[in-house]
Amino acid sequence: MLRLLNRIRRTGIITEPLATGADAETLETLGIEVRRQIDRRLGGSLAIREVDAGSCNGCELEIHALNNAYYDIERFGIHFVASPRHADALLVTGPLSRHMEAALLRTYAATPDPKLVIACGDCACDGGEFGVSYASRGAVENLIPVDIRIPGCPPSPLNLLKGLLAGLKGSG
């Protein structure tokens, strides 16, 4: 794939520089290890239901990048699902707004056990700059138990993969 993209770049269709070889190697190495941990722990694939609990969409942009042609995390056995009933993990972004409390609790209850809860971004991990207020409960763990915390504002796609790997190694 990288060869094809480099060929397209040489022809002038793509003008921005592509990632260096070191970045591609890091991604591949991380992905292979994530795949190994998913096979060990879950026996095949990791289905994630993403829940926006009140974020600014910065984390969502990085999460969506995981599905693009460069990162292509489905090749490592990770995919996003539309229903919590089909999910192995909940990926929660943003500070927990009070308006999303009931929805997050219902989503958590609908996700079958055993389940992972991943707090993605500074806001989900500790409330970020919003903290606890009349409109925000702060960190996701103030409402539901969190297994994996991936800090950053927003965390890069590689940091998301590193966080998933650390959490999969540490749990189970």
C-alpha positions, 0 to 999 in steps of 0.5 A: 500500500505504501509503495502504491501511495509513493508511486501516486505521490511521484506522479504529482497526485498527492502533494503532501509528504507521506509518513516515514518508513519508521512510522509505518514500521512502528504502526505495523509492529504495534498492530501485530502485537495488538492482534496477538493480544486480541487473539490471546484475550478475545480469540479473534477480534475486538469490537468497539462501541464508541460513545461521545459523552460530551467531547469537542470531537477532537478525539473522534477525529483521531479515532476516525483516522484509525479506520482510514487507509493508512492506519486500517486497524481492521487488518489487526482485528479491531472494528467499530460496531453500531450496537453495544450488544455486539461490543467487547469494549466501550470507547468513551470520549469527552467529559461526562456531561450530565445530559449523557449520564443515562445514555452511558449507563444504558450503553454500559448495561447493554454491553455484554460481560466481560467488557472493557471500558476505555477512557479516550482523551484527557477529558474522559480520563480526568475531566480535562479543562471542564472538570466537575461543574453544573453541566459535567460529572468530569471523568468517565470513572465517576459514573462507570468503572474504567479499565484503560485510560488513554490520555492526550488532547487528543491522543494520536492514532498511534497513541490510541493503539499503544493505549489499547495494547497496554490495556489488553496486556494489563487486563486478563 
